[in-house]
Amino acid sequence: MRKRLVLVFGIISSMLFLVVSPAQAVSVHPNHIHVVKAGDSLPDIADKYSISIEELKAANGLQSDVLIAGQKLWVPIIYEVKAGDTLLDISSSFHSSVEAIKAINGLTSEQLYSGQLLKVTPKKMNMQGQHILMTKEEFKDWLFNTQVNREIRLIQQHHTWLPSYQHFNGSNHFQMLIGMENHHKKTMGWKNIAQNITTFPDGKVAVSRPLNMIPDGTIGPKANSVGIAIEHVGNFDIGHDVMTKAQQDTIVYINALLCIKFGLTPSIDSITYHHWWHIKTKERVLDATANYNVKSCPGTGFFGGNSTASAKTFFYPLISDKIEELVESMQ
C-alpha cells in the first residue's frame, strides 16, 4: 500500500511539473508590479522574479542601479488563462507584447485554452544608454512608476533652435539626443545633457537626464533648482519651423502629466518659458525686459507666442483641460 501511495504521488508530481513547465523560470507571482521597499536591490528583485538585471532595467527604463522606496517595477508573472482570454488582452493587461509571450512560452499560434499557464514578461523599453524613447502613453506609465526624491515646482519650456526640424528624419531620435549630450558636455562644460525631457516632431518623447537630477543650462540655478527642463526639438521662432500637431499634442500631454505627478496648477509660477529669465542675472523678469537681455526660447511662435499673455491664453488652458481629462480617465 505504501509503495502504491508513493507511486501515485510521483505520478501527480510529474503531472504538475508538466502543467507548469512553460513557467518554470519564475515562481508564481500574481502581481506584475513590484513596489520597491527600503533595502531592496536590483539583484535581489531580479533573483526573486527569475529575470536578469539587464532585462529588469530594460523593462522599466532604469537609467542606473539606484532604487527609491515607493518606485514601481514591472516584473514577470505566471498567468492562468481564462475562458475568452486572448494574447493581446493578456499582453495589454500586463505590460507585455504578444510576440514576447509567444516566444517565452514556445507558442506557435495565438490559440489558448482555459487553465493554461503562461509566463508573461514585461516588454523592453526603447533605450540607448541613459536615453529612453517613448510614446506619450508609454511616458505616462513610466512617469507614474518613477519615484522622484527632490522637490519639483517648475516645468521649463525650451526649444532646441538647433537642431531644428530639418535635422530630424523620423528615425534619428537617439542620434540627435547623443549629439545634444556631447555638445552639452564638450562645448558647454556640463556633466550631462542639460534637459531631463525632449519632445520630437513625430510626437515621441525622450527622458535623458534622470528626473532626480537638477537640470543644467543657461536659464540659471533658480529655475533649475526646483525644475524639470523640457527641450522641444525645433526652431519655433516665427518664420521658421511650424510645430506639428503630433508634437503639440505631446507637449500638452506631458506637461499635464507632470502637473498631476507633482501637484502643480498651470500658471506662470509652475510652467515657465526660458524667455522670462534674464540671460546675465538669471532672475525671472517675465515680460519686463529689453529683448537683448533674454532669449526668445521657446520661440516667438510657441503656442501663440512666448509672452506670459500667450501662455495664459493659448498654453495653460490646453494643459488644464488635459489634466481634467487624464484625471477622469485614471479614476
Salt bridges, closest charged atoms under 4 A:
ASP40 OD2 - HIS34 NE2 2.99
ASP65 OD1 - LYS57 NZ 2.80
GLU137 OE2 - LYS136 NZ 3.27
GLU151 OE2 - ARG153 NE 2.74
GLU181 OE1 - HIS131 NE2 2.76
GLU181 OE2 - LYS185 NZ 2.85
ASP202 OD2 - HIS173 NE2 2.73
ASP249 OD2 - LYS245 NZ 2.91
ASP269 OD1 - ARG284 NH1 2.96
GLU283 OE1 - LYS222 NZ 2.81
GLU325 OE2 - LYS322 NZ 3.28
